[in-house]
Amino acid sequence: MVVTLIIACEVAFWVLLALGLAVRYLLRWRRTSVAILLCEPLLELVLFAVTATDLRNGAEPGWEHGLAALYIGYTVAYGHYTIRWLDGHAAHRLAGGPRPPKPPRHGMARARHEGGLWLRTLLAAAVACALLQAAIWYVGDGDTSSLRSFQLVALRALAVHGIVALTYLIWPKKAPGTAAVRREEDRTLTKR
């Protein structure tokens, strides 16, 4: 049941996002779109409640409970970022807004961008590990090895992403030699 709910939450996330952006840019109902987009966090609350209820009703902690915690952590950390990114593209495509800036591609600007994404991954891992630890305490004496293994999954993902982000800091990618490219990078950085 938890796996089905995770899939349903993911589908509902994208449906609500598409509906919210369509209402905002095609119908020009900004307040309604905000109300629709504010329903997104409710999906995670429902998933959390169902997972906790499943464990309370005596379900053996399994990989599906760990996956639910990872999903909630990811959406807490990256949900708003994803919505904002897609909103910029929808504004450009549907409402004639300016083209959203691309992430920087070179130098320290790219390293800062990757560092910011790593901080989001840190938040995702912290939320997932906290939820998993709460579930471990909640279950008590039962077998919680699957929940502990998902804590390690979150920490491994954090470490791998940290290594990738660190490589951009230690070995920054060199920009092509043209002044126009450097000016474009500076413009992209100042827009953020």
C-alpha positions as CSV (number, residue, x, y, z in Angstrom):
1,M,0.0,0.0,0.0
2,V,2.8,2.4,0.8
3,V,4.5,1.9,-2.6
4,T,1.2,2.6,-4.4
5,L,0.8,5.7,-2.4
6,I,4.4,6.9,-3.2
7,I,3.6,6.4,-6.9
8,A,0.3,8.2,-6.5
9,C,2.0,11.1,-4.7
10,E,4.6,11.4,-7.5
11,V,1.9,11.4,-10.2
12,A,-0.2,13.8,-8.2
13,F,2.8,16.1,-7.7
14,W,3.2,16.5,-11.5
15,V,-0.6,16.7,-12.2
16,L,-1.0,19.5,-9.6
17,L,2.1,21.2,-10.9
18,A,0.8,21.1,-14.5
19,L,-2.7,22.2,-13.4
20,G,-1.3,25.0,-11.3
21,L,0.9,26.4,-14.1
22,A,-1.9,25.9,-16.7
23,V,-4.3,27.9,-14.6
24,R,-1.7,30.6,-14.0
25,Y,-0.6,31.1,-17.5
26,L,-3.4,30.0,-19.7
27,L,-6.4,31.1,-17.7
28,R,-4.5,34.0,-15.9
29,W,-5.9,33.0,-12.5
30,R,-2.9,33.7,-10.3
31,R,-4.6,33.2,-6.9
32,T,-6.2,29.9,-7.9
33,S,-2.8,28.7,-9.2
34,V,-1.2,29.6,-5.9
35,A,-3.9,27.6,-4.1
36,I,-3.3,24.6,-6.3
37,L,0.4,24.7,-5.9
38,L,0.1,25.1,-2.1
39,C,-1.6,21.6,-2.2
40,E,1.7,20.1,-3.1
41,P,3.0,19.8,0.6
42,L,-0.2,18.1,1.5
43,L,0.9,15.1,-0.6
44,E,3.9,14.6,1.7
45,L,1.8,15.0,4.8
46,V,-0.6,12.3,3.5
47,L,2.3,10.0,2.7
48,F,3.9,10.6,6.1
49,A,0.6,9.9,7.9
50,V,-0.1,6.7,5.9
51,T,3.4,5.4,6.5
52,A,3.2,6.1,10.3
53,T,-0.2,4.5,10.4
54,D,1.1,1.5,8.6
55,L,3.9,1.1,11.1
56,R,1.5,1.7,14.0
57,N,-0.8,-1.0,12.8
58,G,2.0,-3.5,13.1
59,A,3.5,-3.6,9.6
60,E,7.0,-5.0,9.5
61,P,9.3,-2.1,8.6
62,G,10.5,-2.6,5.1
63,W,12.0,-1.0,2.1
64,E,8.8,0.8,1.2
65,H,8.9,2.7,4.5
66,G,12.5,3.7,3.8
67,L,11.6,4.8,0.2
68,A,8.7,6.9,1.6
69,A,11.2,8.7,3.9
70,L,13.6,9.3,1.0
71,Y,10.8,10.6,-1.2
72,I,9.6,13.0,1.5
73,G,13.1,14.3,2.1
74,Y,13.7,14.8,-1.6
75,T,10.4,16.7,-2.1
76,V,11.1,18.9,1.0
77,A,14.5,19.9,-0.4
78,Y,13.9,20.0,-4.1
79,G,10.1,20.5,-4.5
80,H,10.1,24.3,-4.4
81,Y,13.2,24.5,-6.5
82,T,11.5,22.3,-9.2
83,I,8.3,24.3,-9.1
84,R,10.2,27.6,-9.4
85,W,12.3,26.2,-12.3
86,L,9.2,25.0,-14.2
87,D,7.4,28.2,-13.4
88,G,10.1,30.2,-15.1
89,H,9.9,28.0,-18.2
90,A,6.1,28.1,-18.3
91,A,6.2,31.9,-18.0
92,H,8.6,32.0,-20.9
93,R,6.7,29.6,-23.1
94,L,3.1,30.4,-22.3
95,A,3.2,34.1,-21.2
96,G,6.0,35.6,-23.3
97,G,8.2,36.1,-20.3
98,P,12.0,36.3,-20.4
99,R,13.9,33.1,-21.0
100,P,14.9,31.7,-17.6
101,P,18.7,31.9,-16.9
102,K,20.6,28.7,-17.4
103,P,22.9,27.6,-14.6
104,P,26.5,28.8,-14.9
105,R,28.7,26.5,-16.8
106,H,32.2,27.6,-15.8
107,G,34.4,28.7,-13.0
108,M,33.5,29.6,-9.4
109,A,29.9,30.5,-10.5
110,R,29.4,26.8,-11.4
111,A,31.0,25.7,-8.2
112,R,28.6,27.9,-6.1
113,H,25.7,26.5,-8.1
114,E,26.7,23.0,-7.4
115,G,27.4,23.8,-3.8
116,G,23.8,25.1,-3.5
117,L,22.4,22.0,-5.0
118,W,24.5,19.9,-2.6
119,L,23.0,21.9,0.3
120,R,19.6,20.9,-0.9
121,T,20.8,17.3,-1.0
122,L,22.0,17.8,2.6
123,L,18.6,18.9,3.6
124,A,16.9,16.0,1.8
125,A,19.3,13.5,3.5
126,A,18.7,15.2,6.9
127,V,14.9,15.0,6.6
128,A,15.0,11.4,5.4
129,C,17.4,10.3,8.1
130,A,15.3,12.1,10.8
131,L,12.1,10.5,9.6
132,L,13.8,7.1,9.4
133,Q,15.2,7.5,12.9
134,A,11.8,8.5,14.3
135,A,10.4,5.4,12.6
136,I,13.2,3.3,14.2
137,W,12.3,4.7,17.7
138,Y,8.6,4.2,17.0
139,V,9.0,0.5,16.1
140,G,11.2,0.0,19.1
141,D,12.4,-3.6,19.5
142,G,11.3,-4.9,16.1
143,D,13.6,-5.5,13.1
144,T,14.6,-2.1,11.8
145,S,17.6,-3.1,9.6
146,S,15.8,-2.0,6.4
147,L,15.2,1.5,7.9
148,R,18.8,1.7,8.9
149,S,19.9,0.7,5.5
150,F,17.9,3.5,3.9
151,Q,19.7,5.9,6.3
152,L,22.9,4.7,4.7
153,V,21.5,5.2,1.2
154,A,20.7,8.8,2.1
155,L,24.2,9.4,3.5
156,R,25.8,7.7,0.4
157,A,23.8,9.9,-1.9
158,L,24.9,12.9,0.1
159,A,28.5,11.8,-0.1
160,V,28.5,11.2,-3.8
161,H,26.8,14.5,-4.5
162,G,29.3,16.2,-2.2
163,I,32.3,14.7,-4.1
164,V,30.8,15.9,-7.4
165,A,30.2,19.4,-6.1
166,L,33.7,19.5,-4.6
167,T,35.3,18.6,-7.9
168,Y,33.7,21.8,-9.4
169,L,35.4,23.8,-6.6
170,I,38.8,22.1,-6.8
171,W,39.0,21.9,-10.6
172,P,36.7,24.6,-11.9
173,K,35.9,24.3,-15.6
174,K,37.6,26.9,-17.6
175,A,35.5,29.3,-19.6
176,P,36.2,29.7,-23.3
177,G,38.5,32.7,-23.9
178,T,35.9,35.0,-25.5
179,A,34.8,38.1,-23.5
180,A,31.2,37.6,-24.7
181,V,30.9,34.3,-22.9
182,R,32.3,35.8,-19.7
183,R,29.8,38.7,-19.9
184,E,27.0,36.2,-20.3
185,E,28.2,34.3,-17.2
186,D,28.3,37.5,-15.2
187,R,24.8,38.4,-16.3
188,T,23.5,34.9,-15.3
189,L,25.1,35.2,-11.9
190,T,23.8,38.7,-11.2
191,K,20.2,37.7,-12.1
192,R,20.1,35.2,-9.3
